[in-house]
Amino acid sequence: MAKLNAKDFIASLNEMNLLEIKELVDAMKEEYGIDPTAVAAAAAPAAGAAADEPTAVTVNLVNAGASKIPVIKVIKEITGLGLKEAKDIADNGGAIKENISKDEANDIKAKLEEAGATVEIA
């Protein structure tokens, strides 16, 4: 297999959709034990990104929506809690996961919103 240079690699990334890029990132995590998003996040402040953004955030459930069962299942999956504890969070709202990266928080928010919940990241 021919070695890719940075320019060719970037060109191939431009041809990928978001799902394919996520699969690439996951494969890099598995194969090399690295998280390219962490490297990008660490380089961002050096590149002049806003330094006042929080690095650790909390995902809060505001409302479980009309159908709570899918939301409870997602809460159980994310937190590892039992059925009763996950149901309590779905019924009463509150923190789903605390002190996590913004990327992880956005992934969790997307899963919960897909299940019908209203979520905020603080």
C-alpha positions as CSV (number, residue, x, y, z in Angstrom):
1,M,0.0,0.0,0.0
2,A,1.3,3.4,-0.9
3,K,2.1,5.8,1.9
4,L,-0.3,8.8,2.1
5,N,1.1,12.3,2.6
6,A,-0.8,14.9,4.6
7,K,-2.3,16.5,1.5
8,D,-3.7,13.2,0.1
9,F,-5.0,12.3,3.6
10,I,-6.8,15.6,3.9
11,A,-8.2,15.2,0.4
12,S,-9.6,11.8,1.3
13,L,-11.2,13.2,4.4
14,N,-12.9,15.8,2.3
15,E,-14.6,13.0,0.4
16,M,-16.0,11.3,3.6
17,N,-19.3,11.9,5.3
18,L,-19.5,12.5,9.0
19,L,-20.3,8.8,9.8
20,E,-17.3,7.6,7.8
21,I,-15.1,10.1,9.7
22,K,-16.5,9.0,13.0
23,E,-15.7,5.4,12.1
24,L,-12.2,6.4,11.2
25,V,-11.7,8.1,14.5
26,D,-13.0,5.1,16.4
27,A,-10.7,2.8,14.4
28,M,-7.7,5.0,15.3
29,K,-8.7,4.8,18.9
30,E,-8.9,1.0,18.7
31,E,-5.8,0.5,16.6
32,Y,-3.4,3.0,18.1
33,G,-4.9,3.8,21.5
34,I,-5.1,7.5,20.7
35,D,-8.0,9.9,20.5
36,P,-7.5,12.3,17.6
37,T,-10.2,14.6,19.0
38,A,-8.1,15.0,22.2
39,V,-5.1,16.0,20.1
40,A,-7.2,18.5,18.1
41,A,-8.7,19.9,21.4
42,A,-5.2,20.3,22.9
43,A,-3.9,22.0,19.8
44,A,-6.9,24.4,19.6
45,P,-5.9,26.8,22.4
46,A,-2.4,27.0,20.9
47,A,-4.0,27.9,17.6
48,G,-5.8,30.8,19.2
49,A,-9.2,29.2,20.0
50,A,-11.3,30.7,22.8
51,A,-9.8,29.9,26.1
52,D,-12.9,30.7,28.1
53,E,-14.9,27.6,26.9
54,P,-15.3,25.0,29.6
55,T,-13.3,21.8,29.2
56,A,-15.5,19.7,31.4
57,V,-19.3,19.9,31.0
58,T,-22.4,18.2,32.4
59,V,-25.3,16.7,30.5
60,N,-28.6,17.5,32.2
61,L,-32.0,15.9,31.3
62,V,-34.6,18.6,31.2
63,N,-37.6,16.5,30.1
64,A,-37.9,12.9,29.1
65,G,-40.6,13.6,26.6
66,A,-43.9,11.8,25.9
67,S,-42.4,8.3,25.6
68,K,-40.0,7.7,28.5
69,I,-39.1,4.1,27.8
70,P,-36.6,4.8,25.0
71,V,-35.1,7.6,27.1
72,I,-34.7,5.3,30.1
73,K,-32.9,2.7,27.9
74,V,-30.5,5.4,26.7
75,I,-29.9,6.6,30.3
76,K,-29.1,3.0,31.4
77,E,-26.7,2.5,28.4
78,I,-24.9,5.8,29.1
79,T,-24.6,5.6,32.9
80,G,-24.7,1.9,33.6
81,L,-27.4,2.6,36.2
82,G,-30.1,0.1,37.0
83,L,-33.7,0.4,35.7
84,K,-35.1,2.1,38.8
85,E,-32.3,4.7,39.0
86,A,-32.5,5.4,35.2
87,K,-36.3,5.8,35.6
88,D,-35.9,8.2,38.5
89,I,-33.7,10.4,36.3
90,A,-36.2,10.2,33.5
91,D,-39.0,11.1,35.8
92,N,-37.3,13.9,37.7
93,G,-34.6,15.1,35.4
94,G,-31.1,15.9,36.5
95,A,-27.5,15.2,35.6
96,I,-26.9,12.3,33.3
97,K,-23.1,12.5,33.2
98,E,-20.8,15.1,34.7
99,N,-17.2,16.4,34.0
100,I,-17.0,15.0,30.5
101,S,-15.7,16.5,27.3
102,K,-17.9,18.6,25.1
103,D,-17.7,16.1,22.3
104,E,-18.9,13.2,24.5
105,A,-21.6,15.5,25.9
106,N,-22.8,16.3,22.3
107,D,-22.9,12.6,21.5
108,I,-24.9,11.8,24.6
109,K,-27.2,14.8,23.9
110,A,-27.8,13.5,20.4
111,K,-28.7,10.0,21.6
112,L,-31.1,11.3,24.2
113,E,-32.8,13.8,21.8
114,E,-33.2,11.0,19.3
115,A,-35.0,9.0,22.0
116,G,-37.3,12.0,22.5
117,A,-35.8,13.8,25.5
118,T,-34.9,17.5,26.0
119,V,-31.3,17.9,27.1
120,E,-29.0,20.8,28.0
121,I,-25.3,20.9,28.3
122,A,-23.9,23.1,31.1
